[in-house]
Amino acid sequence: MLVLGIESSCDETGAAIVKDGRYVLANVVASQTEIHERYGGVVPEVASRQQLAAALPVIETALQQAHCGWEEIDAIAATYGPGLAGSLLVGLTVGKTLALARDLPFLGVNHLEAHIYANWLRQSLDSDPQAGAAEKETERAYLPGDPLFPLVCLIVSGAHSELVLMRDHADYLLLGRTRDDAAGEAFDKVARILGLGYPGGPAIQQAARLAEEELRQQSLPARNPYRLPRAWLRGTYDFSFSGLKTAMLHLAEGLVADQQSGRPLPSGGRQISRYTTMGSEAARRGQIHIGLLAASFQEAIVDVLAVKTRMAAQEYHVRQVLLAGGVAANVALRARLEEELAPLSIQLQYPPIEFCTDNAAMVAAAAFFHLLRGERHDLDLDVEPSLSLPFRQE
């Protein structure tokens, strides 16, 4: 079954063609990162206007990359929530219109569910006329196995931080969620505090990595001198990152004040010169350890996410933990989860980097499993910007 997926929940515009819910024949994404970087975040009206222009070209490009025509497409799927209302409306309308014009089954897809199903995606050689049968068999041998139910999924993105128990396909039990800022949102806000740019997650990860490398090169103590608090919310699997963001702001402001007064900074007052100063005017008068602050913040986020995920995996006796969402691309989070789960012999799985951020291949993959059960949506389906996973009650 070939499914054409369309993704437009935020600022990206994506189209993909996926075979049997797993093999990616084409995955095209029109990014707006450079456009929104100047604003430090996504401007909804700008995003939807750009998507209007990009939607049909990315679909045409996906068909070309997959070397297939419309007569080979079996169904069309598009994200209908959660996300920005205007952006969702663009992709959903295009998807429904094409389904009507081509007389194809249509399915609206939950964006959060799509992130989960990105875990079983891999690039396929099926669309490459130069690939031989032996190469294709080798490729399939390295594909991830089927889901090992029951499993726990940690969904971490710009707007969502949730721990979910899955006992089967489309069987979701909410274990915990953020009570304020999501992890990705916290990364973006702290990146602005530190003057590291947008998007915040990759910027903080890069700054932290470079800072730690420079400490090693200068033979300075490896221990990070900055320590940030963790909101453990004992007795729950919920998260809270708003207080951490505020603590970072106060720490950064205090370091600027110390620097201006001439008091020595940690690590003997040595500066890490490759980082820009913080965004405030006061910070521009002198540099501080931006990279080490970024590393401390990243560690605090990763610490809570990884420990709570391990605790949930233990309590529910799962066989597998999935990582999903944009923050799933964070190398420190992947490594820490491996460290927490390895002693328990619980398998950790996460998508390739290109499928962590918003893309249409994950939309097509999630749609495939619903289509197999005969599910379809009528063409009067509307967007749901606040849509959640269809959680069941215990």
N, C-alpha and C positions, 0 to 999 in steps of 0.2 A: 504494500500500500504506500503510495506517494502522497504526502501531505504538504501543502504549501502553508507555511506559517507566517504570520504578520505580527510584528511587535512595535508598539508605539506608546508605551505606558508613561514614559518620561520625556527625555530629550533625544534618545536614539530612534532611528527609523530602521527597522530590520525586516528582511524577507529571507526565508530559507525553505529548502525542499529536503525533507527527511524521509528515508525509506524505513518502513516497519518500526518506527518509533526510536530508531537507534543510529542508522547510518546517514550521515550528513552529506548529501550530494552537493548542496550549495548553501552558503550562509553569508549574507551580505548585510553590512551595517553601515548606515550613513551617520557619522558621529557629529555632534554639535559642541564638543568639549571646548574647542577654541572660541566659539561664539560666546558661551556662557562663562568662560574663565574670567573675562573682564569684569563680570558682575559678582564673582565669588559664589555663584550658585545658579540654578536653573531659573530662568524667567519664563513662566508658563506660556504667555502669549507668543513670545518669540519662538519657543519650542514648537508649538502647534503650527505656526506659519511655515516654519522650515520643513515640517513633516508633510504638509500639503504638497510642497514642491518635490519632496524626495520619494514619496510612497511608490508611485508607479515606476520610476526609474530603478529602484532597488528590486522590485518584483521582476522587471524585465531582465535585469542583470542576473538574478538568481536562476531564472529559467535558462539563460544562456550558459551559465556556469555548470548547471546540471545536465546540459545537453538534452533537454527534453521539451516537448511541446505541451500545450494545454490539454491535448487529448490523453496525455499520460497521467495527469493530475487526478487523484481520486477524491480529494476533499480539501477544503480551505478552512483554516483556523486563524483566529485573531484574538489578541488580548482584550478583555472587556473590563478588567479591574484587577487589583487596585491600581491607582495612578492618578495623573493629572487629567481632569475631565476633558479638556480640549484636545490633548494628545491622544487619549484613548479613543475619542470620537473619530479622529482621522483614520486610524488603523481599522477600527471596527467597521466604519462605513465603507471603506475600500474593500475590506474582506467580504462583507455582505453583498456589495454590488457585483463583485466578480463572481461570487457563488450563484447569484441570480442570473447573471448574463451567461454563465457557462453551464448552468443547471447542475451544480455540484453540491454535495452535502456541506453544511456549514456548522462550525462549532466555535462558541466563545470559550476562551481559556482563562483560568485564574492565573494571574502573573506569579503568585507565590508558589502555586503548584508546579508551574513551568520551571521555576528555579530548582525544585527538587528533582525533576526528571532530567535536568541537564547532567546529572551524575552518570547517566548511561549513554551519553552521546559520544561518538567518535567520528572523526573525519573518515569518509569512505572513498575508496578508489573506484567505486562502480561507475562514476561519471567520467573517469579518465580513460579515454580510448587507448592510451599507451600502456595501461596497467594489465599485466598478464594474470592468468588464473592463479598461479603460485603466489604472486604478490598479494592478491585479494584474500587467499586463504590464510596467509601469514598475518595479515591485518586483523582478520576476524579472531585469530587465536589470542590476540592481545586485548580484545575487547573486555570490559568489565563484565562480571557475571550478572545474573539476575539478582534483584533485590533479596536480601536475606532478612525476611520478616521473622519476628518483629524487629524494628529498628527505630533509632532515635535520630531525628533530623534537626540540626541547628541551622536556622535560616537567619542570615545576618546581611542586611543591606542598608541603604540610605534611610529607609523609612521603617524597617522591620527588624526586630530581634526576637525570635521565638524558638522555643524548644518544643518539638512535636513528636509524639509517639505514633508510628505507623505500624499497624498489624497486617495491613494488606493494601492493595491499590485503592485509592480514594477513601481510606479509613484513617482519619486523623483525630488524634486526641491532643488537645493543648495542655502542655505541662507547665509552661511559663512563658512570659513575654515581658518586654520592657514596660516600665511604668512611666517613662518620660522619653528621653532621647533614645533613638535607636543607635546601635554602634556606628554605623556609617555616617549618620547625622552628627554624632559626637566627633568623629574624625574630621569632618568638613569644618565644624565650628572651631576646633582647636587648631587646625591648619591655618585658619584665618587669624587666630590670635597670634600664632607664631610667624605669620607672614610667608607661609609656604605655598600658597596658591591653591588652586582647585583643579581636579577633585582631591579631597583631603587625604583619603586612604593611601593612595600610591605616593603622595608627596611626603606624608609622615613616615611611611615605610622606607622610602629612599633616604630621607634625612637621618633616620635612626641608623640605617646600615652604614652610611658614610661616616657618621660620628664614631661609631664603634670601630670602624676600620682605622680612622685617624688616631684614636686612642692607642690602638695596638701598634701603629707605626711610630708613635711618639713614646712608646714604652710607659704609658701612664696607667694607673690602676684601672683594671677592667670593670670594677664595680661602679655602677651608675650612682653619682652622688645625690641625685634627686629621687625622692620617694613620694608617690602619690597614693591617696587612700583608695580602698575598694569598698563598694557598697554590696555586702554579701546577702542582705535580706534573708537572714537565716530562716530555715523552715519552709522556704519556697524555692521554686525554680525561676522566679522573676528576676529581671535585670533593672538596674538604674544607673544611668551614666551622666545625668545632669549635674550631680554633685561633683563628679570627677572633673567635668568641664570647668566648673566654677573654681575648684581647687587649683587646676592648671593656670587659670587666669590670675589668681592671687599669687601663685608661686612666681609666675613670669613677671608680674608687676613688682613683686618684692625684689627679684633679682636685678631688675632695672634700677630700682632705688638704691640697692647696695652698690651697684656699679657706679652710679652717679656720685655717691658719697665717698668713693674710693676704697670701700671695704673689699677684701679679697673674695673671689669666687671660689667654689669648690675646685678640686684638682689643681691647687696651687695657683689659681688665677689665670691659667693658660686659656687662651681663646681658641676656638675652632673657627678658623677664619673663612672657610669656604661657604658659610651660611649667611644669609641675609639677616638683617636685624628685624625685630618684630614690627608689626604694622603701625604702632602708635608713634607719635612724634617723639615722646620721651625715649622710646627704645632706639630711635634712629641716631641718638647721640653716642651710642656705643654698642658693640656686639656682645652677645651672651651665648651660652652653650645651647643653641637652638636644637641641634641634633640630639643632644642628650635629653633635653626636655621631651622631644618627640619620642625617643626610645622609652622613656619612663611612662609616658602616656599610653603608648602602644602596649607596653607590658601590663599595665593596669587593666586595660580592656581585655586582652588575651587571657590574663589570669582568671578573671571571673567567668568568661565564656567557656574556657576549657574545663575548669574545675566543676562547674555546674553541669556541663554536658556529661562528664565522666560519672558524676553522682547519679544523674538520671539513667544513664546506661546501666549502671550497677543495680539500681532499684528495680528497673523493669526487665532485667535479665535479657538484654537484647544481644543480637549476634553482630550487629553492624551499626555504625554511626555515619550519617551523611552530613556533609557540609554544603550549604547552598547559599546563593546570593552573592552580591558584589564583593563583600568582605571575605568571602571564601577564597579569594585570590591572595589574601595576606599570608605571606610565607611564615611569619612568626606564629600565626594562629594554627596553621597546618602542623608545624613542627611541635607545638605545645600539645595539641590534641593527640598526635602520635605518641608523645611521651606519656600522657595520661592513660591512654587506652592499651598500649602495648603490654603492660604487665597483666592485663585482664583478658588478653587474647581476643579482644573485640576489634573487628576490622573497621578501619577508617577509610572512607571513600569521599573524594571531592572531584569536581569537574576539571577538565583542562582549563587553563587560564582564559582562553578565548570564549569559553562558555559560562564563565562566572558572572560577568557583567551582562546587562540586558542584550538579548539576541533573540532572533525568531526561530532558531533551531530548537530551542527548549520549548517553545510554544507548540511547534509541530509535534514534538516528542510526547508531550503531555496529552495533546489532542488524540494521538493514535490510540491510547489505551481507553479513552472514552468512546471513540468511534468503534472500537472492537466490540463494545457492549451495546452497540446500536444507538448510542446517544447522539442527538442532533439538537440544534437550536433553531427556532423560527427566526425569520428575518426582522422581527420587531424587537429583538434583543437590544437592550440599551446598556450604556456604560454604567459601571458601579465603582466610582472613585474610592470608596471606603470598603470595598469587598475584602472579606477575610476568607481563610480556608474553611471549608464546610466541616467544622469540628462537630464530633458527636459528643453526647453527654454520657458520662459513666453511670 
